[in-house]
Amino acid sequence: MKVKNKLKPNAKQMAGFVIGDTKSPIQMVNLLKFKDKAEYKDGRETELTGEEAYSIYSEEVKKHLEKVGGKIVFSGIVSRLFLGEVEELWDWVAIALYPNKQAMLKMIMNKDYQKSEIHRSAGLAGQLNIETKPHQ
């Protein structure tokens, strides 16, 4: 199994997101890997670690989620691997609940969200974002 953290979905992943059931609730499982030091695209100087920059985003995104009817249902620091093998562990795991895919798209397209996303990109080395649906 090849694992590759990214910051944004590719075109195929994004196209698949908007196909099919767009009205049912989804939960996004986020496996997060931080940079040692935050790096802002606008070149600003910072002493923030990647985790500290992401923490700014994490606090702000709660408000953005609320605006579209979503919420964080779990967030935790990865402490160790209990089962299986990976070359490198993620730093945090977070699960966000959205009422549907349309709500998530509405949030990420919002200008206020995009201002918050600057901290996400500055802090993350990459992530896996796994779309899930409630089990029937």
Backbone bond lengths (Angstrom), bond angles and torsions (degrees), N, CA, C in turn:
res aa  C-N    CA-C-N  psi(-1)  N-CA   C-N-CA  omega(-1)  CA-C   N-CA-C  phi
1 M - - - 1.442 - - 1.529 108.48 -
2 K 1.307 115.58 123.54 1.456 120.99 177.43 1.520 109.02 -93.09
3 V 1.320 116.63 131.06 1.459 122.36 179.29 1.517 108.23 -119.17
4 K 1.335 116.52 127.61 1.460 120.46 179.76 1.519 108.72 -138.69
5 N 1.326 116.75 111.89 1.464 121.82 177.18 1.524 110.25 -70.07
6 K 1.322 116.40 143.96 1.471 122.54 178.55 1.521 109.15 -138.74
7 L 1.333 115.51 168.95 1.461 120.77 175.54 1.526 112.91 -102.55
8 K 1.322 117.48 -26.33 1.470 121.91 -177.18 1.533 109.07 -137.14
9 P 1.341 117.09 149.81 1.465 119.42 175.07 1.530 110.42 -70.20
10 N 1.334 115.82 148.90 1.465 118.67 174.72 1.529 108.67 -80.23
11 A 1.325 116.82 175.05 1.471 121.85 -175.60 1.525 111.78 -59.89
12 K 1.317 117.35 -40.77 1.471 121.19 -179.77 1.532 110.58 -66.07
13 Q 1.315 117.02 -42.44 1.465 120.53 178.71 1.529 110.81 -64.68
14 M 1.312 116.77 -41.81 1.470 120.45 -179.70 1.524 110.85 -66.97
15 A 1.332 116.63 -41.17 1.466 120.24 178.54 1.529 110.44 -62.28
16 G 1.316 117.51 -39.99 1.463 121.58 178.83 1.516 112.63 -66.81
17 F 1.322 116.45 -27.50 1.464 121.06 -179.13 1.525 111.58 -67.63
18 V 1.325 117.32 -34.27 1.468 120.22 -174.93 1.527 113.13 -95.15
19 I 1.331 117.03 4.35 1.468 122.12 178.37 1.525 108.88 -100.20
20 G 1.314 115.88 148.52 1.457 120.30 175.48 1.513 112.19 84.25
21 D 1.319 115.08 -146.61 1.464 122.24 -175.62 1.523 110.53 -69.66
22 T 1.321 116.31 109.42 1.467 120.51 178.97 1.531 111.35 -109.83
23 K 1.343 116.73 5.89 1.464 120.06 -175.26 1.519 114.58 -109.22
24 S 1.334 117.93 -15.78 1.463 121.06 -179.18 1.522 111.01 -83.66
25 P 1.335 117.09 153.69 1.465 120.34 176.53 1.532 111.16 -61.45
26 I 1.321 115.05 147.70 1.461 120.70 174.48 1.522 108.96 -133.01
27 Q 1.312 114.76 153.84 1.455 121.71 171.62 1.512 106.97 -120.28
28 M 1.331 115.65 130.62 1.460 120.98 177.56 1.524 108.28 -102.90
29 V 1.321 115.09 118.41 1.460 121.45 176.27 1.525 106.92 -90.25
30 N 1.309 116.38 121.05 1.463 123.15 -177.03 1.521 109.54 -109.88
31 L 1.325 117.21 118.32 1.457 123.00 173.12 1.523 106.00 -104.09
32 L 1.315 117.10 113.23 1.456 122.67 -166.41 1.527 112.54 -110.95
33 K 1.321 115.83 132.46 1.469 122.96 175.71 1.522 107.93 -121.01
34 F 1.331 117.11 124.35 1.453 121.94 -175.38 1.524 112.78 -95.97
35 K 1.324 114.47 152.37 1.460 121.15 169.40 1.530 107.28 -74.23
36 D 1.321 117.21 154.85 1.462 119.91 174.73 1.526 110.10 -63.38
37 K 1.322 116.91 -44.99 1.462 123.31 179.89 1.531 108.48 -126.07
38 A 1.320 116.18 134.63 1.473 120.80 179.14 1.526 109.90 -62.35
39 E 1.332 114.77 142.25 1.463 121.96 178.04 1.526 108.51 -131.98
40 Y 1.341 115.07 109.17 1.459 120.20 -179.03 1.523 110.42 -87.69
41 K 1.342 115.97 137.35 1.472 121.62 -178.98 1.524 112.93 -61.06
42 D 1.354 116.17 -28.86 1.464 119.13 -178.82 1.531 112.45 -81.09
43 G 1.340 116.69 1.94 1.458 120.95 174.85 1.520 115.22 81.92
44 R 1.319 118.02 5.26 1.470 120.00 -178.55 1.532 110.77 -60.64
45 E 1.298 115.49 145.37 1.464 121.80 175.42 1.524 108.58 -76.80
46 T 1.322 116.46 139.29 1.455 120.27 178.51 1.514 109.88 -152.49
47 E 1.295 114.79 150.61 1.466 121.29 173.45 1.527 110.25 -105.04
48 L 1.330 116.53 4.81 1.465 120.70 -178.33 1.524 111.13 -68.95
49 T 1.318 115.32 143.52 1.460 119.79 168.49 1.521 107.62 -77.96
50 G 1.307 116.70 168.44 1.458 119.88 175.25 1.517 111.59 -60.05
51 E 1.313 116.42 -41.71 1.463 120.75 179.50 1.526 111.22 -63.58
52 E 1.322 117.98 -39.81 1.468 121.03 178.95 1.524 111.32 -65.96
53 A 1.332 117.43 -42.03 1.471 120.13 177.39 1.525 110.09 -63.47
54 Y 1.335 116.98 -44.01 1.464 120.26 179.38 1.528 110.50 -64.25
55 S 1.324 117.75 -34.49 1.466 120.90 179.04 1.526 111.47 -62.32
56 I 1.334 117.23 -34.84 1.467 120.57 174.45 1.528 108.95 -61.35
57 Y 1.332 116.02 -48.91 1.465 121.05 177.49 1.529 110.53 -58.63
58 S 1.324 116.34 -45.45 1.457 121.69 -176.53 1.529 111.77 -57.55
59 E 1.329 117.32 -41.93 1.465 120.76 177.84 1.528 111.08 -67.74
60 E 1.320 116.80 -42.63 1.467 120.72 -178.23 1.527 112.13 -69.57
61 V 1.321 117.33 -35.93 1.465 120.02 -175.47 1.535 111.45 -67.18
62 K 1.308 117.81 -24.87 1.470 119.92 177.26 1.527 110.47 -57.87
63 K 1.334 116.80 -41.64 1.470 121.23 179.21 1.525 110.98 -68.38
64 H 1.335 116.26 -39.18 1.466 120.04 178.62 1.529 110.73 -64.97
65 L 1.316 116.38 -40.09 1.469 120.64 177.36 1.520 111.03 -62.46
66 E 1.320 116.71 -44.88 1.467 120.64 179.89 1.519 111.55 -57.51
67 K 1.331 117.20 -39.46 1.469 121.48 -178.60 1.520 112.54 -61.23
68 V 1.334 117.92 -27.30 1.477 120.83 -179.15 1.530 111.52 -107.17
69 G 1.337 117.36 9.95 1.462 121.06 178.18 1.517 114.57 85.41
70 G 1.322 117.40 16.20 1.459 121.13 179.80 1.515 112.09 -105.21
71 K 1.329 115.54 179.34 1.464 120.43 177.66 1.525 110.18 -165.87
72 I 1.332 115.69 161.27 1.455 121.59 171.85 1.522 106.62 -83.06
73 V 1.333 117.36 125.37 1.459 119.82 179.49 1.523 112.05 -101.71
74 F 1.341 117.03 -17.33 1.464 120.71 176.58 1.518 109.48 -160.33
75 S 1.321 115.23 142.59 1.454 121.49 172.39 1.519 107.16 -149.26
76 G 1.325 116.78 131.91 1.454 118.98 -179.75 1.516 112.19 -156.67
77 I 1.314 114.76 156.84 1.456 122.77 177.27 1.525 108.27 -85.65
78 V 1.321 116.75 132.80 1.462 120.66 177.64 1.528 107.76 -73.39
79 S 1.334 116.67 123.68 1.461 119.94 -177.91 1.526 112.66 -101.99
80 R 1.321 117.14 -33.31 1.458 120.39 178.41 1.517 109.58 -172.07
81 L 1.301 115.67 167.81 1.457 122.32 176.30 1.525 107.82 -97.23
82 F 1.313 117.15 121.86 1.453 122.10 -178.71 1.522 112.41 -89.33
83 L 1.344 116.43 -34.68 1.458 121.13 -174.99 1.509 109.39 -145.16
84 G 1.307 117.23 139.71 1.454 121.36 178.08 1.512 112.00 93.72
85 E 1.324 115.57 -172.78 1.455 121.21 -178.65 1.524 110.23 -142.58
86 V 1.295 116.43 134.99 1.463 123.71 171.14 1.521 106.97 -140.64
87 E 1.321 115.85 154.74 1.466 119.21 -179.54 1.524 111.33 -68.17
88 E 1.330 116.83 -37.72 1.456 121.06 -177.61 1.524 108.93 -146.63
89 L 1.321 116.72 135.74 1.457 120.83 179.19 1.524 111.56 -79.85
90 W 1.312 115.83 155.75 1.449 121.38 170.95 1.514 107.88 -77.63
91 D 1.331 116.92 167.22 1.462 121.41 -178.33 1.531 112.27 -93.02
92 W 1.309 116.42 -41.82 1.465 122.14 179.84 1.526 109.13 -132.80
93 V 1.336 113.73 158.63 1.464 122.49 169.19 1.524 106.50 -125.98
94 A 1.316 116.82 134.95 1.464 120.91 176.00 1.523 108.51 -139.11
95 I 1.318 115.84 145.18 1.464 120.87 177.00 1.526 107.88 -124.22
96 A 1.326 115.27 123.86 1.465 121.76 178.29 1.518 109.19 -111.33
97 L 1.310 116.26 134.41 1.464 123.08 177.81 1.518 108.73 -101.82
98 Y 1.333 115.76 129.74 1.462 122.79 175.69 1.520 108.23 -120.14
99 P 1.341 118.22 143.63 1.465 118.87 177.92 1.526 112.37 -62.98
100 N 1.358 116.41 -25.54 1.459 121.76 177.46 1.533 108.75 -173.89
101 K 1.315 115.98 173.86 1.464 120.67 -179.64 1.525 111.61 -65.09
102 Q 1.329 115.83 -34.99 1.470 119.49 179.67 1.526 110.94 -60.33
103 A 1.321 116.85 -37.68 1.470 120.85 179.14 1.526 110.37 -65.59
104 M 1.324 116.78 -41.23 1.463 119.54 178.97 1.528 110.43 -64.18
105 L 1.326 116.79 -44.00 1.461 120.14 178.16 1.530 111.65 -61.88
106 K 1.320 116.26 -41.79 1.460 120.52 178.45 1.532 109.76 -59.63
107 M 1.334 116.44 -42.35 1.459 119.88 -179.48 1.525 111.66 -64.62
108 I 1.325 117.62 -49.80 1.467 119.31 -173.82 1.535 112.47 -71.85
109 M 1.319 117.72 -17.63 1.458 120.83 177.48 1.536 112.07 -88.43
110 N 1.317 117.46 -11.55 1.459 122.42 -178.26 1.535 110.95 -70.45
111 K 1.324 116.48 135.42 1.476 121.47 -177.50 1.524 112.28 -62.22
112 D 1.328 117.61 -37.36 1.465 119.93 178.58 1.530 110.42 -65.81
113 Y 1.332 116.80 -40.80 1.474 119.70 176.12 1.524 110.14 -61.07
114 Q 1.306 117.04 -43.68 1.463 120.78 -177.07 1.532 111.50 -62.46
115 K 1.328 117.54 -29.95 1.468 120.27 174.21 1.528 110.23 -67.42
116 S 1.312 117.24 -38.96 1.468 121.35 177.39 1.523 111.27 -69.42
117 E 1.320 116.06 -34.43 1.468 121.12 -176.63 1.528 112.15 -61.80
118 I 1.307 117.95 -22.02 1.464 122.28 177.40 1.527 110.47 -55.05
119 H 1.335 116.55 -38.70 1.473 121.17 179.63 1.527 111.25 -72.13
120 R 1.321 116.47 -34.06 1.466 121.18 176.54 1.518 110.01 -61.62
121 S 1.323 116.08 -52.40 1.468 121.09 -179.00 1.524 111.85 -63.48
122 A 1.333 116.97 -35.62 1.462 120.83 180.00 1.529 111.49 -66.90
123 G 1.321 115.99 -34.55 1.458 120.12 -173.95 1.508 116.60 -92.81
124 L 1.331 116.85 -26.25 1.468 119.53 -174.19 1.519 113.07 -90.48
125 A 1.322 115.23 132.97 1.457 120.90 167.36 1.530 107.86 -77.53
126 G 1.317 116.23 -28.62 1.458 122.61 178.31 1.509 110.17 163.11
127 Q 1.319 115.11 174.80 1.460 120.12 179.71 1.514 110.54 -157.45
128 L 1.318 114.73 163.69 1.459 122.07 165.03 1.520 104.87 -107.14
129 N 1.310 117.11 136.57 1.453 123.02 178.73 1.520 105.77 -124.63
130 I 1.318 116.26 109.95 1.465 122.16 -173.20 1.519 109.46 -107.77
131 E 1.337 115.70 117.22 1.454 121.77 179.80 1.534 108.86 -80.63
132 T 1.330 116.57 128.51 1.458 120.66 178.10 1.522 109.97 -129.97
133 K 1.327 115.42 157.19 1.453 122.91 174.70 1.515 107.63 -121.50
134 P 1.341 117.96 151.35 1.470 119.21 176.32 1.527 110.21 -58.49
135 H 1.323 115.32 140.34 1.465 121.77 178.34 1.528 108.83 -77.62
136 Q 1.301 116.21 132.65 1.471 121.54 -178.43 1.503 110.34 -84.06
